[in-house]
């Protein structure tokens, strides 16, 4: 529910920054549910790792791919579902993989982060060069084809995890990718049926929620069905400073800078209220920016400067307070940028608040159960085939539920 809600919120902001904030919040909730004290000190590193991983997928274009799923012939619709499975899978695989690596990082098994980052960068560049520039294996022409760069990064991440025997992190990556991929394709199916039903609701947001919901299930399932050594690496105050700055200041600032522009706010609010719209827009921008500074100042003071020892020691309460503030501010950002603070024209915005309340109430009642399942690649292959068959079944239902839909696109002409 956490990643589903934040991913639906991400729909107001888009791109890498919106995805990064959502992914970071998804990581925090897993730390809370786990109730592992040795993970609490990794709060900001895990948040940043998941934010970077989920955020990387934000470079991918999927507008036309969603349109393929709104078509009326099986080939294009099934192709659309499969490509959304790939795109959502890359979101989840990169996000879950980097998050899992942070949990695995210890004094006995240190992660070579510079090698990983350089290798992923090289993998993305090389694969993009061959797939797109040389061979022209285009997923969604004439749109951007950055999915190939993400795929190259994912390939190197797979090699890195296998070579260094980070099996638990690989399991988190696989199931996070499976959940994200299925959630995106299934969400497109729900969006189509929602449009056909003519119910007045934001079914694009339903698709976004589906990606995060199933991606979150996958990331949590991969985490709780893996074996994790007791972390002995000590997190120093100095090593947490950069993750705090990036996760709590830089990413929210980019969201604010990219999304709270005067032109967008004026256009939104002039349709909702009368008066000096420009002044109102300035006030909205000021409130959003102020929230960023308030949270950053509080986190920097409480989680860094007030730590008396050189080694940080966070409690479950510390993690929960940060979770609630980081999640809550994202919801407020969404209410501000859509004008839902003063108008009920975007009813899905209030569902975010309901989700937030349910999650906070449920948290104390959740008890973690860790059970090692290992790397069952043969079973994974069979289950992947079942997912492909299920998506084909959904494609058949989709094309028989409607005629020509607005926004439909064709990848293949017949």
C-alpha positions in Angstrom: 0.0 0.0 0.0 2.9 2.4 0.8 4.6 2.0 -2.6 1.3 1.9 -4.4 0.2 5.2 -2.8 3.5 7.0 -3.3 3.7 5.7 -6.9 0.2 7.1 -7.5 1.3 10.4 -6.0 4.3 10.2 -8.3 1.9 10.6 -11.2 1.6 14.3 -10.4 5.4 14.7 -10.6 6.7 12.1 -13.0 10.2 11.4 -14.3 13.2 10.4 -12.1 12.6 12.6 -9.2 9.0 11.6 -8.5 9.9 7.9 -8.8 12.9 8.4 -6.5 10.8 9.9 -3.7 8.3 7.0 -4.0 10.9 4.3 -4.1 12.6 5.8 -1.0 9.4 5.7 1.0 8.9 2.1 0.0 12.3 1.1 1.4 11.6 2.8 4.8 8.4 0.8 5.3 10.2 -2.5 4.9 12.8 -1.4 7.5 9.9 -0.7 9.8 8.1 -4.0 9.2 11.4 -6.0 9.6 11.9 -4.8 13.2 15.7 -5.5 12.8 17.7 -3.0 14.8 20.8 -3.6 12.8 18.9 -2.3 9.7 17.7 0.9 11.4 21.2 2.5 11.2 21.0 2.0 7.4 17.8 4.1 7.3 19.1 6.9 5.0 21.5 4.7 2.9 18.7 2.2 2.2 16.3 5.1 1.4 18.7 6.6 -1.0 19.6 3.3 -2.6 16.0 2.5 -3.3 15.3 6.0 -4.4 18.2 5.8 -7.0 17.1 2.4 -8.2 13.4 3.1 -8.6 14.3 6.6 -9.9 16.5 5.4 -12.7 13.5 3.9 -14.4 12.0 7.4 -14.5 14.1 8.1 -17.7 12.0 5.6 -19.6 9.1 6.7 -21.9 5.9 4.6 -21.7 3.1 6.9 -23.0 2.8 5.2 -26.4 3.2 1.8 -24.8 0.2 2.4 -22.6 -1.6 3.4 -25.8 -0.8 0.0 -27.4 -2.8 -1.6 -24.6 -5.8 0.4 -25.6 -5.8 -1.0 -29.1 -8.3 -3.4 -30.6 -6.1 -6.2 -32.0 -4.4 -8.9 -30.0 -0.8 -8.4 -31.4 -0.6 -4.7 -30.4 -2.3 -5.1 -27.1 -0.3 -8.1 -26.0 2.9 -6.3 -27.2 1.9 -3.3 -25.1 1.3 -5.5 -22.0 4.6 -7.3 -22.5 6.6 -4.0 -22.9 4.9 -2.5 -19.8 6.0 -5.7 -18.0 9.6 -5.0 -19.2 9.4 -1.3 -18.2 7.8 -2.0 -14.8 10.2 -4.9 -14.3 13.2 -2.6 -14.8 11.8 -0.1 -12.3 11.5 -2.8 -9.7 14.6 -4.8 -10.5 16.9 -1.8 -10.2 15.1 -0.4 -7.1 14.9 -3.8 -5.3 18.5 -4.7 -6.3 20.1 -1.6 -4.9 17.9 -1.7 -1.8 18.8 -5.4 -1.2 22.5 -4.6 -1.6 22.3 -2.0 1.1 20.8 -4.6 3.4 23.6 -7.0 2.5 26.5 -4.6 3.0 28.5 -5.6 6.1 32.0 -5.8 7.3 32.2 -9.4 6.2 30.6 -8.8 2.8 31.2 -5.3 1.7 29.6 -4.0 -1.5 32.0 -2.5 -4.0 29.8 0.5 -4.8 32.3 2.3 -7.1 32.6 -0.8 -9.3 28.9 -1.3 -9.3 28.1 2.3 -10.3 30.8 2.4 -13.0 29.7 -1.0 -14.4 26.0 -0.1 -14.5 26.8 3.2 -16.3 29.0 1.3 -18.8 26.4 -1.4 -19.2 23.7 1.1 -19.9 25.7 3.0 -22.5 26.9 -0.2 -24.3 23.5 -1.8 -24.5 21.8 1.4 -25.7 24.5 1.8 -28.4 23.9 -1.6 -29.8 20.2 -2.1 -29.3 19.0 1.4 -30.3 21.7 3.1 -32.4 23.1 0.1 -34.2 20.4 -2.5 -34.5 17.4 -0.1 -34.1 15.4 -2.5 -31.8 12.9 0.2 -31.0 10.2 -0.4 -28.4 8.2 2.8 -28.8 9.2 4.9 -31.8 9.4 7.8 -32.2 9.6 8.3 -28.4 12.7 8.0 -26.3 14.2 4.5 -26.0 16.0 4.9 -22.7 14.6 1.5 -21.6 17.6 0.0 -23.3 20.0 1.9 -21.0 18.1 0.7 -18.0 18.2 -2.9 -19.4 22.0 -2.6 -19.7 22.2 -1.4 -16.1 20.1 -4.3 -15.0 22.3 -6.8 -16.9 25.4 -5.6 -15.1 23.6 -5.6 -11.8 22.7 -9.3 -12.3 26.3 -10.1 -13.1 27.5 -8.1 -10.0 25.0 -9.9 -7.7 25.9 -13.3 -9.0 29.6 -12.8 -9.1 29.8 -11.4 -5.5 27.2 -13.9 -4.3 24.7 -11.4 -3.0 21.9 -14.0 -3.4 19.5 -12.3 -1.1 19.8 -9.0 -2.9 19.2 -10.8 -6.2 16.1 -12.4 -4.8 14.8 -9.0 -3.8 15.6 -7.6 -7.2 13.8 -10.5 -9.0 10.6 -10.3 -7.1 10.5 -6.5 -7.0 10.9 -6.6 -10.8 8.3 -9.3 -11.2 5.9 -7.3 -9.1 6.6 -4.0 -10.8 6.3 -5.6 -14.3 3.1 -7.4 -13.6 1.6 -4.4 -11.8 2.3 -2.1 -14.7 0.8 -4.5 -17.3 -2.2 -5.4 -15.1 -2.7 -1.7 -14.3 -2.9 -0.9 -18.0 -5.6 -3.6 -18.3 -7.5 -2.0 -15.4 -7.2 1.4 -17.0 -8.7 0.1 -20.2 -11.7 -1.6 -18.4 -12.1 1.5 -16.3 -12.4 3.7 -19.4 -14.9 1.3 -21.0 -17.0 1.4 -17.8 -17.3 5.2 -18.2 -17.0 5.6 -14.4 -15.8 9.1 -13.6 -12.4 8.4 -12.0 -8.7 8.8 -12.7 -8.0 5.3 -14.0 -4.5 6.4 -15.1 -3.8 6.8 -11.4 -5.2 3.3 -10.9 -2.6 2.0 -13.3 0.1 3.9 -11.4 -1.1 2.5 -8.0 -1.1 -1.0 -9.4 2.6 -0.7 -10.4 3.6 0.5 -7.0 1.3 -1.9 -5.1 2.6 -5.1 -6.8 6.1 -3.7 -7.0 5.9 -3.2 -3.2 4.6 -6.7 -2.7 7.5 -8.0 -4.7 10.2 -6.0 -2.8 8.7 -7.0 0.5 8.3 -10.7 -0.4 11.9 -10.9 -1.7 13.2 -9.3 1.5 11.2 -11.5 3.9 12.0 -14.8 2.0 15.7 -14.2 2.0 18.5 -14.9 4.5 20.3 -11.9 5.9 23.4 -11.9 8.0 23.4 -9.8 11.2 25.0 -6.6 10.0 28.1 -5.7 11.8 29.2 -2.7 9.8 29.1 0.5 11.8 27.3 3.4 10.2 29.2 6.6 11.0 27.6 10.0 11.3 29.8 11.3 8.4 28.8 8.5 6.1 25.1 9.3 6.6 25.4 13.0 5.8 25.3 12.7 2.0 22.4 10.2 2.0 20.5 12.6 4.3 21.2 15.5 2.0 20.2 13.7 -1.2 17.2 11.8 0.1 15.7 14.6 2.2 16.8 17.8 0.4 18.0 17.2 -3.2 15.3 14.9 -4.4 12.4 16.9 -2.8 13.9 20.1 -4.1 14.0 18.8 -7.7 10.4 17.6 -7.4 9.5 21.2 -6.2 11.6 22.9 -8.9 10.2 20.8 -11.7 6.6 20.6 -10.6 5.7 23.8 -8.8 6.2 26.2 -11.6 4.1 29.3 -11.7 2.6 28.5 -15.1 1.3 25.1 -13.9 0.0 26.4 -10.6 -1.8 29.4 -12.2 -3.4 27.2 -14.8 -4.6 24.8 -12.1 -5.9 27.3 -9.5 -7.6 29.7 -11.9 -10.1 26.9 -12.7 -10.8 26.3 -9.0 -11.1 29.7 -7.3 -11.4 33.4 -8.0 -9.1 36.2 -6.9 -5.4 37.0 -7.3 -4.3 33.6 -8.7 -0.6 34.6 -9.0 -0.4 35.5 -5.3 -2.1 32.2 -4.5 0.4 30.3 -6.7 3.3 32.0 -5.0 1.9 31.0 -1.6 1.6 27.4 -2.7 5.2 27.4 -3.9 6.3 29.0 -0.6 4.4 26.4 1.5 5.9 23.5 -0.5 9.4 24.8 -0.3 9.0 25.6 3.4 8.0 22.0 4.0 11.2 20.8 2.4 13.4 23.1 4.5 11.5 22.2 7.7 11.9 18.5 7.2 15.5 18.8 6.2 16.4 21.0 9.1 14.6 18.6 11.5 16.2 15.5 10.1 19.7 17.0 10.0 19.4 18.1 13.6 17.8 15.0 15.0 19.4 12.3 13.0 22.8 13.8 12.6 23.9 16.5 14.9 22.1 15.2 18.0 23.7 11.8 17.6 26.3 12.0 20.4 28.4 9.1 19.3 30.4 8.9 16.0 28.4 5.7 15.2 24.7 6.3 14.6 22.1 4.3 16.5 18.5 4.8 15.4 15.4 3.3 17.1 12.2 2.1 15.6 10.6 5.3 16.7 13.2 7.3 14.8 12.5 5.3 11.6 8.8 5.7 12.0 8.9 9.4 12.5 11.0 9.8 9.4 8.7 7.5 7.5 5.6 9.5 8.5 7.1 12.8 7.7 8.7 11.8 4.3 5.5 10.0 3.2 3.2 12.8 4.6 5.0 15.6 2.8 4.7 13.7 -0.5 1.0 13.5 0.0 0.8 17.2 0.9 2.8 18.0 -2.2 0.2 16.2 -4.3 -2.7 18.0 -2.7 -1.0 21.3 -3.3 0.0 20.8 -6.9 -3.4 19.5 -7.9 -5.4 22.1 -5.8 -7.1 19.3 -3.9 -6.6 21.3 -0.8 -9.4 23.6 -1.8 -11.4 21.5 -4.3 -12.7 17.9 -4.5 -12.5 17.6 -8.2 -9.6 15.1 -7.8 -11.2 12.6 -5.5 -8.4 10.1 -5.8 -6.2 12.5 -3.9 -8.1 11.8 -0.7 -7.6 8.1 -1.1 -3.9 8.8 -0.5 -4.8 10.1 3.0 -7.0 7.1 3.7 -4.2 4.8 2.6 -1.7 6.7 4.9 -4.0 6.3 7.9 -4.6 2.6 7.3 -0.8 2.0 7.0 0.0 3.9 10.2 -2.8 2.0 12.1 -1.6 -1.4 10.7 2.1 -0.9 11.4 2.1 -1.9 15.1 0.1 -5.0 14.3 2.6 -6.3 11.7 5.1 -8.9 12.8 7.9 -9.9 10.4 8.4 -13.5 9.4 11.7 -14.3 7.6 11.9 -17.6 5.7 14.8 -18.4 3.4 13.6 -19.7 0.0 16.9 -19.4 -2.0 17.4 -18.9 -5.7 15.0 -21.3 -7.4 15.7 -20.3 -11.0 13.8 -23.2 -12.6 10.7 -22.3 -10.7 11.2 -18.6 -11.6 11.3 -19.5 -15.3 8.0 -21.5 -15.0 6.3 -18.8 -13.1 7.5 -16.2 -15.7 5.9 -18.3 -18.4 2.6 -18.4 -16.5 2.7 -14.6 -16.1 3.2 -14.3 -19.9 0.2 -16.5 -20.5 -1.9 -14.6 -18.0 -1.0 -11.3 -19.8 -2.1 -12.9 -23.1 -5.4 -13.8 -21.4 -5.8 -10.2 -20.2 -5.1 -9.0 -23.8 -7.9 -11.2 -25.1 -10.3 -9.8 -22.5 -9.2 -6.3 -23.3 -9.7 -6.4 -27.0 -13.2 -7.9 -26.6 -14.3 -5.3 -24.1 -14.4 -2.3 -26.5 -14.1 -0.9 -29.9 -11.8 1.9 -30.9 -10.6 3.8 -27.9 -9.3 7.4 -27.7 -5.5 7.4 -27.1 -5.0 4.0 -28.7 -1.8 3.5 -30.7 -0.4 0.8 -33.0 3.2 -0.4 -32.9 2.6 -2.8 -35.8 0.5 -2.1 -38.9 -1.4 -4.9 -40.6 
